[in-house]
Amino acid sequence: MRDKVIACFRALHRARRVVFEGDERALDAARIKINEEFSKNKSETDPEKIQEFIKIAEDAENLLKKTVVQAREKEGGKYELRITKDTVREDNAKLPPEVRNTKPSNKKR
């Protein structure tokens, strides 16, 4: 079971590095949180509880890899999304025809 815990720990850190690549603040915050959670439970000996923690870690890894995207501001208030190969992409909600056919305003607010 120890090997499984270590594998989950490493997998979470790999996911953190991929998802937050280039964002030192997010990388550090995620590293600290992962390390805190594993340290907090390192003395647990109950196999059922350990299995629960493993499941939580695996779910967190999947959530990070599949649903978290980064947006970086480009010039003119436009944003660029950094989507990874693991990001789940679903269809967007359809816009009503009256909204679809309008051109965006270039006015500054």
N, CA, C and O atoms as a MOPAC input file, in Angstrom:
PM7 MOZYME 1SCF
protein

 N      0.82800 1    -1.19600 1     0.00000 1
 C      0.00000 1     0.00000 1     0.00000 1
 C      0.87400 1     1.26100 1     0.00000 1
 O      0.49500 1     2.28600 1    -0.56800 1
 N      2.02300 1     1.17700 1     0.63100 1
 C      2.94200 1     2.31700 1     0.66600 1
 C      3.34000 1     2.74000 1    -0.74800 1
 O      3.42700 1     3.93100 1    -1.04600 1
 N      3.58100 1     1.75300 1    -1.61300 1
 C      3.95100 1     2.05900 1    -2.99900 1
 C      2.83700 1     2.80600 1    -3.71800 1
 O      3.10500 1     3.70400 1    -4.51600 1
 N      1.59600 1     2.44300 1    -3.44200 1
 C      0.44700 1     3.09900 1    -4.06400 1
 C      0.34300 1     4.54600 1    -3.59200 1
 O      0.04400 1     5.43300 1    -4.39200 1
 N      0.58300 1     4.79600 1    -2.31500 1
 C      0.54200 1     6.15700 1    -1.76300 1
 C      1.62000 1     7.01300 1    -2.42700 1
 O      1.36200 1     8.14800 1    -2.82800 1
 N      2.82000 1     6.46500 1    -2.53900 1
 C      3.92400 1     7.20500 1    -3.16800 1
 C      3.61700 1     7.47600 1    -4.63600 1
 O      3.91200 1     8.55800 1    -5.14300 1
 N      3.02600 1     6.49800 1    -5.31900 1
 C      2.66000 1     6.68100 1    -6.73200 1
 C      1.62700 1     7.79700 1    -6.87800 1
 O      1.71200 1     8.59400 1    -7.81200 1
 N      0.66400 1     7.86200 1    -5.97800 1
 C     -0.35100 1     8.92400 1    -6.01800 1
 C      0.27500 1    10.29200 1    -5.75200 1
 O     -0.05900 1    11.27900 1    -6.40700 1
 N      1.17000 1    10.33300 1    -4.80000 1
 C      1.87600 1    11.57100 1    -4.47000 1
 C      2.62800 1    12.08900 1    -5.69900 1
 O      2.53700 1    13.26900 1    -6.03900 1
 N      3.35700 1    11.21200 1    -6.34700 1
 C      4.12000 1    11.59700 1    -7.53800 1
 C      3.20500 1    11.99600 1    -8.68800 1
 O      3.48500 1    12.96100 1    -9.39800 1
 N      2.11200 1    11.25800 1    -8.87500 1
 C      1.17500 1    11.56200 1    -9.95900 1
 C      0.54000 1    12.93700 1    -9.76600 1
 O      0.35900 1    13.67900 1   -10.73100 1
 N      0.20400 1    13.27300 1    -8.52900 1
 C     -0.35800 1    14.59900 1    -8.25400 1
 C      0.65600 1    15.70100 1    -8.56600 1
 O      0.30000 1    16.73500 1    -9.13100 1
 N      1.89900 1    15.47800 1    -8.20400 1
 C      2.92100 1    16.48100 1    -8.50100 1
 C      3.18000 1    16.59600 1   -10.01000 1
 O      3.42900 1    17.69300 1   -10.51000 1
 N      3.12400 1    15.47900 1   -10.73100 1
 C      3.26500 1    15.55000 1   -12.19800 1
 C      2.11000 1    16.34000 1   -12.80100 1
 O      2.31900 1    17.18600 1   -13.67100 1
 N      0.90300 1    16.06800 1   -12.34200 1
 C     -0.27500 1    16.78900 1   -12.84500 1
 C     -0.15000 1    18.27800 1   -12.54200 1
 O     -0.46800 1    19.11400 1   -13.38800 1
 N      0.30600 1    18.60700 1   -11.35700 1
 C      0.50000 1    20.00800 1   -10.95600 1
 C      1.46100 1    20.70700 1   -11.90000 1
 O      1.21100 1    21.83400 1   -12.32600 1
 N      2.56900 1    20.03300 1   -12.22800 1
 C      3.57600 1    20.65100 1   -13.10500 1
 C      3.04200 1    20.87700 1   -14.51200 1
 O      3.36000 1    21.88400 1   -15.14400 1
 N      2.23600 1    19.94900 1   -15.00500 1
 C      1.67700 1    20.09300 1   -16.35700 1
 C      0.60900 1    21.17800 1   -16.38400 1
 O      0.64000 1    22.06100 1   -17.24100 1
 N     -0.32600 1    21.11400 1   -15.45900 1
 C     -1.47100 1    22.02500 1   -15.46400 1
 C     -1.05400 1    23.47100 1   -15.21200 1
 O     -1.57600 1    24.38500 1   -15.85000 1
 N     -0.13200 1    23.68400 1   -14.29900 1
 C      0.24700 1    25.04300 1   -13.92000 1
 C      1.59300 1    25.48900 1   -14.51500 1
 O      2.21800 1    26.42000 1   -14.01000 1
 N      2.02300 1    24.83100 1   -15.56800 1
 C      3.29400 1    25.15700 1   -16.20700 1
 C      3.39000 1    26.65600 1   -16.49600 1
 O      2.48900 1    27.25000 1   -17.08800 1
 N      4.49900 1    27.24800 1   -16.06700 1
 C      4.73500 1    28.67100 1   -16.31000 1
 C      4.10700 1    29.60400 1   -15.28900 1
 O      4.31100 1    30.81500 1   -15.36700 1
 N      3.35800 1    29.08600 1   -14.34400 1
 C      2.69600 1    29.89900 1   -13.32000 1
 C      3.29900 1    29.53900 1   -11.96000 1
 O      2.78000 1    28.68600 1   -11.24000 1
 N      4.38800 1    30.20000 1   -11.63200 1
 C      5.13600 1    29.86500 1   -10.40800 1
 C      4.28800 1    29.95900 1    -9.14800 1
 O      4.42500 1    29.14100 1    -8.23800 1
 N      3.42900 1    30.94000 1    -9.10000 1
 C      2.58800 1    31.11600 1    -7.91300 1
 C      1.65400 1    29.91700 1    -7.72300 1
 O      1.52900 1    29.39200 1    -6.61700 1
 N      1.00600 1    29.49100 1    -8.80100 1
 C      0.09300 1    28.33800 1    -8.72400 1
 C      0.87500 1    27.05500 1    -8.47100 1
 O      0.42400 1    26.19500 1    -7.71500 1
 N      2.04800 1    26.91600 1    -9.09900 1
 C      2.88000 1    25.73200 1    -8.87700 1
 C      3.26700 1    25.60300 1    -7.41000 1
 O      3.18200 1    24.52100 1    -6.82900 1
 N      3.69000 1    26.70700 1    -6.82000 1
 C      4.09200 1    26.69100 1    -5.40700 1
 C      2.90600 1    26.40100 1    -4.49300 1
 O      3.01700 1    25.60000 1    -3.56500 1
 N      1.77300 1    27.04800 1    -4.75200 1
 C      0.58600 1    26.84000 1    -3.90900 1
 C      0.12000 1    25.38300 1    -3.97600 1
 O     -0.22500 1    24.79000 1    -2.95300 1
 N      0.11100 1    24.81700 1    -5.17300 1
 C     -0.31700 1    23.41900 1    -5.31800 1
 C      0.67900 1    22.46800 1    -4.65100 1
 O      0.27700 1    21.49400 1    -4.01500 1
 N      1.97800 1    22.75000 1    -4.79600 1
 C      3.00500 1    21.91100 1    -4.16200 1
 C      2.83000 1    21.90700 1    -2.64800 1
 O      2.87200 1    20.85500 1    -2.00900 1
 N      2.63800 1    23.07700 1    -2.09100 1
 C      2.46400 1    23.20100 1    -0.64300 1
 C      1.22300 1    22.43800 1    -0.18700 1
 O      1.27200 1    21.71200 1     0.80600 1
 N      0.11600 1    22.59600 1    -0.90300 1
 C     -1.13800 1    21.93200 1    -0.51800 1
 C     -1.01000 1    20.40900 1    -0.60000 1
 O     -1.44300 1    19.69800 1     0.30700 1
 N     -0.41900 1    19.91400 1    -1.67900 1
 C     -0.23100 1    18.46400 1    -1.82600 1
 C      0.62600 1    17.93600 1    -0.67500 1
 O      0.27000 1    16.95200 1    -0.02600 1
 N      1.74500 1    18.59300 1    -0.43200 1
 C      2.64900 1    18.14500 1     0.63400 1
 C      1.98100 1    18.20500 1     2.01000 1
 O      2.17500 1    17.31000 1     2.83300 1
 N      1.19500 1    19.25800 1     2.26100 1
 C      0.49600 1    19.37500 1     3.54300 1
 C     -0.48800 1    18.22600 1     3.74500 1
 O     -0.53400 1    17.62000 1     4.81600 1
 N     -1.27300 1    17.93200 1     2.71200 1
 C     -2.28200 1    16.87800 1     2.83700 1
 C     -1.64600 1    15.51100 1     3.06100 1
 O     -2.13400 1    14.73200 1     3.87900 1
 N     -0.57200 1    15.21300 1     2.35100 1
 C      0.07900 1    13.91800 1     2.54700 1
 C      0.77200 1    13.85800 1     3.90700 1
 O      0.74500 1    12.82000 1     4.56700 1
 N      1.39100 1    14.95800 1     4.33000 1
 C      2.05400 1    14.98400 1     5.64200 1
 C      1.04700 1    14.82500 1     6.77800 1
 O      1.30700 1    14.14100 1     7.76900 1
 N     -0.09300 1    15.46300 1     6.61500 1
 C     -1.13700 1    15.41800 1     7.64400 1
 C     -1.59900 1    13.98100 1     7.90900 1
 O     -1.99600 1    13.64900 1     9.02600 1
 N     -1.54600 1    13.14200 1     6.89200 1
 C     -2.07100 1    11.78200 1     7.01300 1
 C     -0.99200 1    10.70400 1     6.98100 1
 O     -1.30100 1     9.52300 1     6.82600 1
 N      0.26700 1    11.10200 1     7.12700 1
 C      1.34700 1    10.11700 1     6.97400 1
 C      1.39700 1     9.05600 1     8.07700 1
 O      1.97500 1     7.98800 1     7.87800 1
 N      0.80900 1     9.33400 1     9.21500 1
 C      0.85800 1     8.34800 1    10.30700 1
 C     -0.38000 1     7.43600 1    10.32800 1
 O     -0.53100 1     6.61100 1    11.22800 1
 N     -1.25300 1     7.59100 1     9.33900 1
 C     -2.46800 1     6.75600 1     9.28100 1
 C     -2.07600 1     5.29900 1     9.02800 1
 O     -1.24400 1     5.01500 1     8.16600 1
 N     -2.68300 1     4.37600 1     9.78700 1
 C     -2.37900 1     2.95500 1     9.63200 1
 C     -3.58800 1     2.12700 1     9.21100 1
 O     -3.43600 1     0.97900 1     8.79500 1
 N     -4.77800 1     2.69400 1     9.31500 1
 C     -6.00400 1     1.98300 1     8.94600 1
 C     -6.06700 1     1.82800 1     7.42100 1
 O     -6.16500 1     2.82500 1     6.70600 1
 N     -6.01200 1     0.58800 1     6.91800 1
 C     -6.01400 1     0.35700 1     5.46400 1
 C     -7.22500 1     0.95400 1     4.74600 1
 O     -7.10700 1     1.41400 1     3.61000 1
 N     -8.38900 1     0.94700 1     5.40200 1
 C     -9.58400 1     1.52300 1     4.77300 1
 C     -9.44300 1     3.03000 1     4.60000 1
 O     -9.79100 1     3.58000 1     3.55500 1
 N     -8.93400 1     3.68700 1     5.62700 1
 C     -8.72900 1     5.13900 1     5.54000 1
 C     -7.66500 1     5.47400 1     4.49400 1
 O     -7.80700 1     6.42900 1     3.73100 1
 N     -6.61100 1     4.68300 1     4.47200 1
 C     -5.55000 1     4.90600 1     3.48300 1
 C     -6.12600 1     4.75000 1     2.07800 1
 O     -5.81000 1     5.53500 1     1.18500 1
 N     -6.95900 1     3.75300 1     1.88600 1
 C     -7.59300 1     3.54500 1     0.58100 1
 C     -8.47800 1     4.73400 1     0.21100 1
 O     -8.53000 1     5.13100 1    -0.95300 1
 N     -9.17300 1     5.30300 1     1.19400 1
 C     -9.97800 1     6.51200 1     0.97300 1
 C     -9.09800 1     7.66800 1     0.51300 1
 O     -9.43700 1     8.38300 1    -0.43000 1
 N     -7.96100 1     7.84500 1     1.19100 1
 C     -7.04400 1     8.93100 1     0.83200 1
 C     -6.47900 1     8.73000 1    -0.57300 1
 O     -6.30400 1     9.69000 1    -1.32300 1
 N     -6.20000 1     7.49400 1    -0.91700 1
 C     -5.70200 1     7.18800 1    -2.26700 1
 C     -6.76000 1     7.57200 1    -3.29900 1
 O     -6.44200 1     8.17400 1    -4.32400 1
 N     -8.00400 1     7.22500 1    -3.02900 1
 C     -9.10500 1     7.56000 1    -3.94600 1
 C     -9.23200 1     9.07600 1    -4.10200 1
 O     -9.41700 1     9.57300 1    -5.21300 1
 N     -9.13600 1     9.80400 1    -3.00300 1
 C     -9.21700 1    11.26500 1    -3.04300 1
 C     -8.07300 1    11.83200 1    -3.88500 1
 O     -8.28400 1    12.74100 1    -4.68900 1
 N     -6.87300 1    11.30300 1    -3.70300 1
 C     -5.71300 1    11.76800 1    -4.46400 1
 C     -5.88300 1    11.48500 1    -5.95600 1
 O     -5.56300 1    12.32900 1    -6.79200 1
 N     -6.38700 1    10.29900 1    -6.28300 1
 C     -6.60800 1     9.95700 1    -7.69500 1
 C     -7.67900 1    10.85100 1    -8.31900 1
 O     -7.54500 1    11.28300 1    -9.46400 1
 N     -8.73100 1    11.12300 1    -7.56700 1
 C     -9.78700 1    12.02000 1    -8.05800 1
 C     -9.25900 1    13.43900 1    -8.25700 1
 O     -9.59200 1    14.09900 1    -9.24100 1
 N     -8.43700 1    13.90200 1    -7.32100 1
 C     -7.85900 1    15.24200 1    -7.43300 1
 C     -6.95100 1    15.34200 1    -8.65400 1
 O     -6.96700 1    16.34800 1    -9.36300 1
 N     -6.16500 1    14.30600 1    -8.89700 1
 C     -5.29300 1    14.28800 1   -10.08300 1
 C     -6.12300 1    14.37100 1   -11.35600 1
 O     -5.82000 1    15.16600 1   -12.24600 1
 N     -7.17200 1    13.55100 1   -11.44600 1
 C     -8.03600 1    13.57000 1   -12.62600 1
 C     -8.72100 1    14.91700 1   -12.80300 1
 O     -8.82300 1    15.42500 1   -13.92000 1
 N     -9.18300 1    15.48800 1   -11.71800 1
 C     -9.83500 1    16.79400 1   -11.77700 1
 C     -8.86700 1    17.85800 1   -12.28200 1
 O     -9.21600 1    18.66600 1   -13.14300 1
 N     -7.66800 1    17.85400 1   -11.75200 1
 C     -6.64600 1    18.80900 1   -12.20800 1
 C     -6.37600 1    18.65500 1   -13.69800 1
 O     -6.40900 1    19.63100 1   -14.44700 1
 N     -6.11500 1    17.44200 1   -14.11500 1
 C     -5.72600 1    17.19100 1   -15.50300 1
 C     -6.85500 1    17.45300 1   -16.49300 1
 O     -6.60900 1    17.92000 1   -17.60500 1
 N     -8.07600 1    17.15900 1   -16.10200 1
 C     -9.18100 1    17.21100 1   -17.05700 1
 C     -9.96800 1    18.51100 1   -17.06200 1
 O    -10.58400 1    18.84300 1   -18.07400 1
 N     -9.96700 1    19.26100 1   -15.95600 1
 C    -10.87200 1    20.40700 1   -15.89200 1
 C    -10.21800 1    21.75800 1   -15.65700 1
 O    -10.87100 1    22.78700 1   -15.82900 1
 N     -8.96100 1    21.78700 1   -15.27200 1
 C     -8.32000 1    23.06700 1   -14.98900 1
 C     -7.58900 1    23.55800 1   -16.24000 1
 O     -6.76300 1    22.84600 1   -16.81200 1
 N     -7.90700 1    24.77700 1   -16.65100 1
 C     -7.19900 1    25.41800 1   -17.76400 1
 C     -6.69500 1    26.77000 1   -17.28500 1
 O     -7.26200 1    27.37500 1   -16.37500 1
 N     -5.63500 1    27.22700 1   -17.90600 1
 C     -5.09300 1    28.53500 1   -17.56700 1
 C     -5.45700 1    29.52000 1   -18.65600 1
 O     -5.45600 1    29.18400 1   -19.84000 1
 N     -5.76900 1    30.73600 1   -18.24900 1
 C     -6.02300 1    31.81600 1   -19.19300 1
 C     -4.96200 1    32.88200 1   -18.96100 1
 O     -4.74400 1    33.33300 1   -17.83700 1
 N     -4.31200 1    33.27000 1   -20.04400 1
 C     -3.30300 1    34.32300 1   -19.94700 1
 C     -3.77000 1    35.51700 1   -20.75600 1
 O     -4.19900 1    35.37500 1   -21.90100 1
 N     -3.68500 1    36.70500 1   -20.14900 1
 C     -4.13200 1    37.89900 1   -20.84700 1
 C     -3.13200 1    38.27900 1   -21.93100 1
 O     -1.92300 1    38.34800 1   -21.70900 1
 N     -3.68500 1    38.52100 1   -23.10200 1
 C     -2.89600 1    39.01500 1   -24.23200 1
 C     -3.24400 1    40.48000 1   -24.40800 1
 O     -3.99900 1    41.03400 1   -23.61000 1
 N     -2.71400 1    41.11000 1   -25.42700 1
 C     -2.99000 1    42.52900 1   -25.65400 1
 C     -4.46300 1    42.75800 1   -25.96600 1
 O     -5.15500 1    41.87400 1   -26.47200 1
 N     -4.92000 1    43.95300 1   -25.65300 1
 C     -6.29500 1    44.32200 1   -25.96100 1
 C     -7.34200 1    43.64800 1   -25.10300 1
 O     -8.50400 1    43.58000 1   -25.50400 1
 N     -6.97400 1    43.15000 1   -23.94200 1
 C     -7.94000 1    42.51900 1   -23.05600 1
 C     -8.40400 1    41.14800 1   -23.51900 1
 O     -9.39100 1    40.62000 1   -23.00600 1
 N     -7.70300 1    40.57200 1   -24.47900 1
 C     -8.04700 1    39.23600 1   -24.95100 1
 C     -7.26000 1    38.21200 1   -24.14000 1
 O     -6.16600 1    38.49000 1   -23.65000 1
 N     -7.83700 1    37.03700 1   -24.01100 1
 C     -7.20300 1    35.97700 1   -23.24500 1
 C     -6.94000 1    34.76700 1   -24.11900 1
 O     -7.68100 1    34.47700 1   -25.05800 1
 N     -5.86500 1    34.07000 1   -23.78600 1
 C     -5.52400 1    32.83800 1   -24.47700 1
 C     -5.59700 1    31.70600 1   -23.46000 1
 O     -5.00900 1    31.78900 1   -22.38200 1
 N     -6.32300 1    30.64900 1   -23.81200 1
 C     -6.43200 1    29.49500 1   -22.92700 1
 C     -5.32700 1    28.50200 1   -23.23700 1
 O     -5.02600 1    28.23000 1   -24.39900 1
 N     -4.72700 1    27.96500 1   -22.18700 1
 C     -3.73300 1    26.90100 1   -22.36000 1
 C     -4.43300 1    25.59300 1   -22.02800 1
 O     -4.67400 1    25.27300 1   -20.86400 1
 N     -4.75200 1    24.85000 1   -23.06900 1
 C     -5.47300 1    23.60000 1   -22.92500 1
 C     -4.49500 1    22.46000 1   -23.17400 1
 O     -3.74300 1    22.48300 1   -24.14700 1
 N     -4.50600 1    21.46700 1   -22.29800 1
 C     -3.59600 1    20.33300 1   -22.44200 1
 C     -4.29800 1    19.17800 1   -23.15500 1
 O     -5.50400 1    19.22900 1   -23.39700 1
 N     -3.54200 1    18.14900 1   -23.48400 1
 C     -4.11100 1    16.98700 1   -24.17100 1
 C     -5.14800 1    16.26900 1   -23.31400 1
 O     -5.99400 1    15.55200 1   -23.84900 1
 N     -5.09800 1    16.44700 1   -22.00100 1
 C     -6.03000 1    15.77000 1   -21.09200 1
 C     -7.29500 1    16.57700 1   -20.80300 1
 O     -8.24300 1    16.05000 1   -20.22200 1
 N     -7.31800 1    17.84600 1   -21.20000 1
 C     -8.46100 1    18.70400 1   -20.90100 1
 C     -9.71600 1    18.17100 1   -21.58500 1
 O     -9.71700 1    17.90500 1   -22.78700 1
 N    -10.77100 1    18.02000 1   -20.81100 1
 C    -12.04500 1    17.56500 1   -21.35900 1
 C    -12.70900 1    18.75500 1   -22.02400 1
 O    -12.87900 1    19.81100 1   -21.41500 1
 N    -13.08200 1    18.57000 1   -23.28500 1
 C    -13.75700 1    19.63400 1   -24.03700 1
 C    -15.16100 1    19.17000 1   -24.36400 1
 O    -15.36300 1    18.13800 1   -25.00300 1
 N    -16.11000 1    19.94000 1   -23.92000 1
 C    -17.50100 1    19.61800 1   -24.20000 1
 C    -18.09100 1    20.72900 1   -25.04900 1
 O    -17.51700 1    21.81300 1   -25.15400 1
 N    -19.23300 1    20.45800 1   -25.65100 1
 C    -19.89900 1    21.48300 1   -26.44800 1
 C    -20.32700 1    22.63100 1   -25.55700 1
 O    -20.76100 1    22.43100 1   -24.42300 1
 N    -20.19800 1    23.83500 1   -26.09000 1
 C    -20.66700 1    25.01300 1   -25.37600 1
 C    -22.17300 1    25.15100 1   -25.55800 1
 O    -22.75000 1    24.57200 1   -26.47700 1
 N    -22.78900 1    25.90300 1   -24.69800 1
 C    -24.21400 1    26.19200 1   -24.84100 1
 C    -24.41800 1    27.01400 1   -26.10800 1
 O    -23.59600 1    27.86800 1   -26.44200 1
 N    -25.48000 1    26.76200 1   -26.78900 1
 C    -25.79500 1    27.48800 1   -28.01700 1
 C    -26.30500 1    28.87500 1   -27.67000 1
 O    -27.09300 1    29.04600 1   -26.74000 1
 N    -25.84600 1    29.86400 1   -28.42900 1
 C    -26.31800 1    31.23500 1   -28.23700 1
 C    -27.60400 1    31.45000 1   -29.02700 1
 O    -27.78800 1    30.86100 1   -30.09200 1
 N    -28.48100 1    32.28200 1   -28.51300 1
 C    -29.69200 1    32.60500 1   -29.27100 1
 C    -29.31100 1    33.34600 1   -30.56100 1
 O    -28.29400 1    34.04100 1   -30.59200 1
 N    -30.11400 1    33.20600 1   -31.62200 1
 C    -29.77500 1    33.82500 1   -32.91400 1
 C    -29.51900 1    35.32500 1   -32.82900 1
 O    -28.63500 1    35.83600 1   -33.51800 1
 N    -30.28000 1    36.04500 1   -31.99100 1
 C    -30.09100 1    37.50500 1   -31.91700 1
 C    -28.72200 1    37.87500 1   -31.35300 1
 O    -28.21000 1    38.95000 1   -31.66500 1
 N    -28.12400 1    37.03000 1   -30.54300 1
 C    -26.79100 1    37.29100 1   -30.00000 1
 C    -25.72100 1    36.82900 1   -30.98500 1
 O    -24.69800 1    37.49200 1   -31.15000 1
 N    -25.95400 1    35.71200 1   -31.62900 1
 C    -24.99100 1    35.14500 1   -32.57400 1
 C    -24.69000 1    36.07700 1   -33.72900 1
 O    -23.56200 1    36.10200 1   -34.22300 1
 N    -25.67000 1    36.83900 1   -34.16700 1
 C    -25.52100 1    37.65000 1   -35.37200 1
 C    -25.07200 1    39.07100 1   -35.10500 1
 O    -25.07900 1    39.89600 1   -36.01900 1
 N    -24.68500 1    39.37800 1   -33.89200 1
 C    -24.21600 1    40.73300 1   -33.60100 1
 C    -22.70600 1    40.75400 1   -33.60100 1
 O    -22.05400 1    39.78300 1   -33.21600 1
 N    -22.15500 1    41.88400 1   -34.04100 1
 C    -20.70800 1    42.04400 1   -34.02200 1
 C    -20.31000 1    42.64600 1   -32.68600 1
 O    -21.04600 1    43.46500 1   -32.13600 1
 N    -19.15800 1    42.25400 1   -32.15500 1
 C    -18.70500 1    42.81200 1   -30.87600 1
 C    -18.38600 1    44.29800 1   -31.03400 1
 O    -17.91400 1    44.74400 1   -32.07900 1
 N    -18.65000 1    45.02900 1   -29.99500 1
 C    -18.37100 1    46.46300 1   -29.97800 1
 C    -16.91800 1    46.69800 1   -29.63400 1
 O    -16.35100 1    46.00600 1   -28.78800 1
 N    -16.31400 1    47.67400 1   -30.29000 1
 C    -14.92200 1    48.02700 1   -29.98800 1
 C    -14.84300 1    49.17600 1   -29.00000 1
 O    -13.75600 1    49.69000 1   -28.73700 1
 N    -15.98100 1    49.58900 1   -28.44700 1
 C    -16.01800 1    50.69400 1   -27.50600 1
 C    -15.37600 1    50.29000 1   -26.18900 1
 O    -15.58800 1    49.18100 1   -25.69700 1
 N    -14.60100 1    51.18700 1   -25.63000 1
 C    -14.03200 1    50.97700 1   -24.28700 1
 C    -15.06100 1    51.40400 1   -23.26400 1
 O    -15.72200 1    52.42800 1   -23.43500 1
 N    -15.20000 1    50.64700 1   -22.22600 1
 C    -16.17500 1    50.99000 1   -21.16900 1
 C    -15.49300 1    51.64000 1   -20.03000 1
 O    -16.14000 1    52.00000 1   -19.04700 1

